[in-house]
Amino acid sequence: MTPSVNNYDDCIQGALLHRDVNIAWNLYQELLSLKLTPRLETLKALFDFGKDIKDDHYSNKLLDILLYLRNNHLYPGESLALSIKTWFESGQCSACGNTIESIQLSPEEYDFLKEKIMRDVIDGGDQYRKTTPQELKRFVKFIKSCPPFDVVIDGLNVAKMFHKVRESQMLLDVVSLLAKQNLQLLVLGRKHMLKQCAQWRRHEMEKVQEQAHCFFADNISEDDPFLLYATLNSGNHCKFITNDLMRDHKACLLDAKTQHLFFKWQQGHQLAIRRVSPRSHITFQHSPCYDTIVQTTGDSWHIPYDEDLVERYSYEVPTKWLCLQRKV
C-alpha cells in the first residue's frame, strides 16, 4: 500500500523537527519517485528549516525544488512564497546585503543560561511559593525517567487560548497535531484537568495522555518553573508552547547579560499558536532565524520596529526593519 501525500508530509515535517535532514530528503525523493505531487506545506517546511542552517548541499536541494516548481508549472501559495523569500534572504538584509545576527544561542551561551535559570529561578527559593519541595522532587524524578522532549506544552494555558472551544478539546487538538509528527511531547497541567466537567471531558484527556507524556501538578502550583526546567533540561532543540510572557522569571535574573540571553532564548524557542476561528486549522508561528534587536556593523544600522497601533506579546517580534546606511 502506497503512503498518501499527507503521510509523507507528516513524516517529512517530523523528521525536520527531529533535525533528521537525510531522512526528510530521502522521503521527499521517494515521494517524487512515486509521481506524487508534494503538498505546499511540505515544501514550506523544507524552506523554513533551511533558514537556520548554512549548508551548500541543503541549499542546492532547495534550488532543485524551485526548478521542480518551474518545470511542473506549479505556483506557490503566499505562505510558501514568503518562506522562499525568507530563506533566500536568511541572515542577510535584503536592502544592503549585510549579515544579521542569528537568534540561535551558541552552545556556551545555552549552557550559561541553563545554569543561571536552574540556580536563580528553579533553585532560588521562589518556586516554593508556587509549589512544594516534595512536588518539585517528584517532578525532577519524572523528568529523569523520560526521554528528552521536542515540545513542552503548558496544558492549562493552551486549553484557554480560545474561549469558544472546550478546553480539553483545544488541548487535544494541539497535542494530536504535534503527535502526528512523531515528536516527544510533554503536557504540563493541574490535577483538576482530570476531573469530568463541562470544560474537561475525561475521554479527551485520556487521548491526550495516549499521545504525550503528562505531569499533573497540584492545583495550587504554577506551571512555569516546571516548563522552564523540562525545556532547558531537554536540550537546545526543545521548543515550548505557552502565551505566558515569563516576565517574573526574567526579573529573577539580575544581570543584563542573562536577561538578554533569556529573552533571545524565549524568542527562538516559544511557539505561538494561530487559529482564526474555532473551525479553522491550528498552525504554529515559528521563530525567526535572526535576532530582533537593534544591530550595527559600523557603516549600517538595522532597527526592528512595530507598526503604529500594532500590539504583540513579548515573545512575538516586530516584522518591519529599518535599514540605515552611511553615505560615503
Summary of the structure (lengths in Angstrom):
residues: 328
radius of gyration: 21.2
end to end distance: 65.1
largest distance: 70.2
contacts: 917
relative contact order: 0.12
helix: 49%
strand: 13%
